[in-house]
Amino acid sequence: MAGQSPCIFCKIVAHRFPATIVYEDSDHLAFFPREHLNPGHLLLIPKHHIDYLFDMSAHSYLALWATVAKLAPGLQSVTSAKRVGVAVEGFAVPHVHVHMVPLYAREELNPARAKPISPGDAEGLARGLREAFGA
């Protein structure tokens, strides 16, 4: 990224752009996107900038999915979701990110359903998730 300004996710990792962070370890960060498909929708990213999921090293790829698996039970519990859905597309922000979405019925992963969450709702949900994640 020499000569370019960091991507928005890199700015979040550096704490130079606001985000409601609900989980952080040495390699990953989970936070709320600006718009949620359902309350509790998370983005999990590697802290190290990489554009495309399949350009990740095998170790980093496995660590990312292990973190998804670690967070899913807490997300499901806090939101009372029937399942936690995941999606990876990477076009909106060129930095690997996994959408983790609490699901209650079919067709809920449609991005056209996304909408902002109120600051109060976000903070209450974030508090419960941080507790569930041990963060």
RASULMO-V429445 format. One record per residue. N is the residue number from 1. D_CENTER is the distance of its C-alpha to the mean C-alpha in whole Angstrom. Layout:
# RASULMO-V429445
N:D_CENTER, N:D_CENTER
This chain:
# RASULMO-V429445
1:22, 2:26, 3:27, 4:24, 5:22, 6:18, 7:15, 8:13, 9:10, 10:13, 11:15, 12:12, 13:12, 14:16, 15:16, 16:17, 17:15, 18:14, 19:11, 20:10, 21:9, 22:9, 23:9, 24:11, 25:13, 26:15, 27:13, 28:10, 29:7, 30:4, 31:5, 32:6, 33:7, 34:11, 35:12, 36:11, 37:12, 38:13, 39:12, 40:10, 41:7, 42:3, 43:1, 44:3, 45:6, 46:10, 47:12, 48:15, 49:15, 50:15, 51:15, 52:16, 53:14, 54:18, 55:19, 56:17, 57:20, 58:20, 59:19, 60:16, 61:15, 62:16, 63:15, 64:11, 65:12, 66:14, 67:11, 68:9, 69:13, 70:13, 71:10, 72:11, 73:14, 74:13, 75:11, 76:14, 77:16, 78:15, 79:15, 80:18, 81:16, 82:18, 83:16, 84:12, 85:12, 86:10, 87:10, 88:10, 89:13, 90:12, 91:15, 92:14, 93:12, 94:14, 95:12, 96:10, 97:7, 98:6, 99:5, 100:6, 101:9, 102:12, 103:15, 104:18, 105:20, 106:21, 107:19, 108:16, 109:14, 110:16, 111:14, 112:18, 113:17, 114:14, 115:16, 116:15, 117:15, 118:18, 119:17, 120:19, 121:17, 122:14, 123:15, 124:17, 125:14, 126:12, 127:15, 128:15, 129:12, 130:13, 131:16, 132:15, 133:13, 134:16, 135:15
